[in-house]
Amino acid sequence: MPTFRAYVLDPAGHIVWGEWIEAEDQAEAERQAHKLCDQGNPTVELWQGAQQLAEIPCVEDH
């Protein structure tokens, strides 16, 4: 199963923390990475190796 890395960013764009994600494909990895938004952080980046795959905005629905 492929391994991805999700980085949670603060408002200034600095890495707050990272988490390894194992997923069948990029779409599943993005769904898992989006769950990190529950921590109240503005952005999560998804990487595989040295390649950034996605930047996921954490927008609260009102």
Phi, psi and omega per residue, in radians:
M1 nan 2.322 -3.137
P2 -1.079 2.607 3.098
T3 -1.972 2.370 3.132
F4 -2.159 2.886 3.071
R5 -2.216 2.243 3.084
A6 -1.888 2.276 3.109
Y7 -1.993 2.171 3.094
V8 -1.565 2.207 -3.075
L9 -1.884 2.580 3.050
D10 -1.488 3.099 -3.118
P11 -1.032 -0.434 3.128
A12 -1.493 -0.049 3.125
G13 1.545 0.197 3.106
H14 -1.570 2.566 3.133
I15 -1.213 2.204 3.072
V16 -1.564 -0.807 3.094
W17 -2.899 2.902 -3.135
G18 -2.283 2.777 -3.140
E19 -2.520 2.390 3.047
W20 -1.344 2.462 3.108
I21 -2.248 2.269 2.985
E22 -1.876 2.226 -3.082
A23 -2.631 2.729 3.131
E24 -1.130 -0.616 -3.094
D25 -2.724 3.115 -3.101
Q26 -1.104 -0.691 -3.127
A27 -1.050 -0.769 3.114
E28 -1.166 -0.675 3.107
A29 -1.100 -0.689 3.097
E30 -1.125 -0.709 3.108
R31 -1.085 -0.756 3.126
Q32 -1.170 -0.707 3.135
A33 -1.133 -0.642 3.139
H34 -1.087 -0.498 3.110
K35 -1.119 -0.382 3.092
L36 -1.221 -0.284 3.094
C37 -1.116 -0.364 -3.138
D38 -1.085 -0.226 -3.135
Q39 -1.430 0.002 3.114
G40 1.450 0.340 3.127
N41 -1.633 2.619 -3.031
P42 -1.336 -0.482 -3.037
T43 -2.605 2.528 3.003
V44 -2.211 2.261 3.059
E45 -1.761 2.482 3.090
L46 -1.988 2.233 -3.100
W47 -2.217 2.661 2.940
Q48 -2.334 1.918 -3.017
G49 1.125 -2.293 -3.131
A50 -1.604 0.124 -3.079
Q51 -1.859 2.136 3.040
Q52 -1.367 2.169 -3.094
L53 -1.680 -0.597 -3.068
A54 -2.758 2.661 2.955
E55 -2.096 2.008 -3.016
I56 -1.808 1.970 3.104
P57 -1.322 2.420 3.118
C58 -1.768 1.612 -3.080
V59 -1.878 2.239 3.087
E60 -1.408 2.363 3.039
D61 -1.486 2.311 3.130
H62 -1.884 nan nan
